Amino acid sequence: MDSPLNDVPDPSWLGAPIDARSLFAPEQAALMVTLRGLAPADWGKEAVPGWTVRDLAAHILGDFYGRLARDRDGHQEGPAFAAGETLESFIHRINQEWVDAYRRVSPSALADTLDLVGGQVARFFEAADLNSPSLGVSWAGVDPAPMWLDSARDFTEFWTHRQQIRHAVGQDTDPDPRFLTTVLDTFMRALPHTLRHTDAPVGTRIQVQIDGPAGGTWTANATEERWSLTGTTAADPAATICLDAETAWQLCTRGIQPDTALARARIDGDRDLAEAACQIVSIVY
């Protein structure tokens, strides 16, 4: 929730830019298919700890309104940090306040509003300048962030919440690689920040491989200044962690904990480096 500044620091250590702009409209359409297909009882099922499906849908709407108000409309009013409040505490507090307020809104009315406002959000992102400065991405360690990362971050949040709703009502994760490829690529941009306290000789490489049609390989290199994500394979990595796609995205969003991911992973090389990489988290947590 940080305010964008005038200049974006060199983000090359985050890897090649991601362009998620064309995915917001189909993701919004997929969300509406999911919500319109819910039975009345489904809205009361737990989607995440402490929140029902209806609560989570209200939270998505709050994200929609926040993005449009702040970045499209230049609206400056809204909740402020309390004295001594951390970013994480602030975000959790205002999210809960919004959800509590929306519990008086019926599921039908909520879905109708999400349909209307979500289309506006998709159009906003479609027109975004990917190189412009935007909100900081705390889990990637960059503030301000380039719009390409900020927009990709929002895309992953919308996608993740849709999966949480699907899981709540007994549906599997949407395997569509159009979406999941971008989600995983965005989540892996947290690797350099995850490893920031991991000491290793310059030139050390840690490789994360994700299996499946939406997967890929990401390599974090230890440089003199920081860990840097090259996005290329390494000839001789010090550690390689292989994960399936479901484990990878659930780990990054803390649907599962690192020890569970490590138990499922195939690891070659330095176990300590592999464990450090598996502390990755790509949400405000």
ChimeraX attribute file (.defattr): number of C-alpha atoms within 10 A of each C-alpha:
attribute: neighborCount
match mode: 1-to-1
recipient: residues
	/A:1	13
	/A:2	13
	/A:3	12
	/A:4	18
	/A:5	14
	/A:6	10
	/A:7	13
	/A:8	18
	/A:9	12
	/A:10	10
	/A:11	15
	/A:12	11
	/A:13	17
	/A:14	24
	/A:15	19
	/A:16	14
	/A:17	16
	/A:18	17
	/A:19	15
	/A:20	22
	/A:21	20
	/A:22	13
	/A:23	17
	/A:24	26
	/A:25	18
	/A:26	14
	/A:27	20
	/A:28	22
	/A:29	14
	/A:30	15
	/A:31	24
	/A:32	17
	/A:33	11
	/A:34	16
	/A:35	25
	/A:36	13
	/A:37	10
	/A:38	15
	/A:39	10
	/A:40	10
	/A:41	9
	/A:42	18
	/A:43	21
	/A:44	16
	/A:45	16
	/A:46	19
	/A:47	24
	/A:48	16
	/A:49	6
	/A:50	9
	/A:51	18
	/A:52	18
	/A:53	26
	/A:54	25
	/A:55	25
	/A:56	22
	/A:57	25
	/A:58	26
	/A:59	21
	/A:60	20
	/A:61	22
	/A:62	17
	/A:63	19
	/A:64	20
	/A:65	16
	/A:66	17
	/A:67	18
	/A:68	18
	/A:69	15
	/A:70	15
	/A:71	15
	/A:72	14
	/A:73	10
	/A:74	10
	/A:75	12
	/A:76	9
	/A:77	8
	/A:78	9
	/A:79	10
	/A:80	9
	/A:81	13
	/A:82	9
	/A:83	6
	/A:84	8
	/A:85	12
	/A:86	11
	/A:87	15
	/A:88	13
	/A:89	15
	/A:90	17
	/A:91	17
	/A:92	13
	/A:93	14
	/A:94	16
	/A:95	17
	/A:96	16
	/A:97	12
	/A:98	16
	/A:99	20
	/A:100	14
	/A:101	11
	/A:102	19
	/A:103	13
	/A:104	8
	/A:105	12
	/A:106	11
	/A:107	22
	/A:108	12
	/A:109	10
	/A:110	17
	/A:111	19
	/A:112	14
	/A:113	13
	/A:114	23
	/A:115	17
	/A:116	10
	/A:117	15
	/A:118	25
	/A:119	16
	/A:120	17
	/A:121	20
	/A:122	20
	/A:123	14
	/A:124	16
	/A:125	25
	/A:126	18
	/A:127	10
	/A:128	15
	/A:129	14
	/A:130	21
	/A:131	13
	/A:132	16
	/A:133	22
	/A:134	25
	/A:135	20
	/A:136	22
	/A:137	21
	/A:138	19
	/A:139	20
	/A:140	24
	/A:141	17
	/A:142	19
	/A:143	19
	/A:144	23
	/A:145	27
	/A:146	25
	/A:147	24
	/A:148	23
	/A:149	27
	/A:150	19
	/A:151	25
	/A:152	25
	/A:153	24
	/A:154	19
	/A:155	23
	/A:156	26
	/A:157	18
	/A:158	18
	/A:159	21
	/A:160	19
	/A:161	19
	/A:162	26
	/A:163	18
	/A:164	20
	/A:165	28
	/A:166	20
	/A:167	16
	/A:168	19
	/A:169	19
	/A:170	10
	/A:171	12
	/A:172	12
	/A:173	16
	/A:174	15
	/A:175	14
	/A:176	10
	/A:177	14
	/A:178	13
	/A:179	19
	/A:180	22
	/A:181	17
	/A:182	21
	/A:183	23
	/A:184	22
	/A:185	22
	/A:186	26
	/A:187	23
	/A:188	27
	/A:189	27
	/A:190	25
	/A:191	30
	/A:192	25
	/A:193	23
	/A:194	21
	/A:195	23
	/A:196	15
	/A:197	11
	/A:198	15
	/A:199	12
	/A:200	15
	/A:201	10
	/A:202	13
	/A:203	14
	/A:204	19
	/A:205	25
	/A:206	28
	/A:207	28
	/A:208	25
	/A:209	20
	/A:210	23
	/A:211	15
	/A:212	14
	/A:213	13
	/A:214	19
	/A:215	20
	/A:216	18
	/A:217	18
	/A:218	23
	/A:219	26
	/A:220	30
	/A:221	26
	/A:222	22
	/A:223	15
	/A:224	10
	/A:225	8
	/A:226	18
	/A:227	28
	/A:228	24
	/A:229	25
	/A:230	17
	/A:231	21
	/A:232	13
	/A:233	17
	/A:234	18
	/A:235	7
	/A:236	12
	/A:237	19
	/A:238	18
	/A:239	21
	/A:240	26
	/A:241	23
	/A:242	21
	/A:243	22
	/A:244	17
	/A:245	21
	/A:246	16
	/A:247	19
	/A:248	26
	/A:249	23
	/A:250	16
	/A:251	24
	/A:252	22
	/A:253	19
	/A:254	16
	/A:255	13
	/A:256	14
	/A:257	17
	/A:258	21
	/A:259	13
	/A:260	12
	/A:261	22
	/A:262	20
	/A:263	9
	/A:264	13
	/A:265	20
	/A:266	14
	/A:267	18
	/A:268	14
	/A:269	14
	/A:270	14
	/A:271	15
	/A:272	11
	/A:273	21
	/A:274	23
	/A:275	17
	/A:276	17
	/A:277	25
	/A:278	24
	/A:279	19
	/A:280	26
	/A:281	25
	/A:282	26
	/A:283	18
	/A:284	13
	/A:285	12
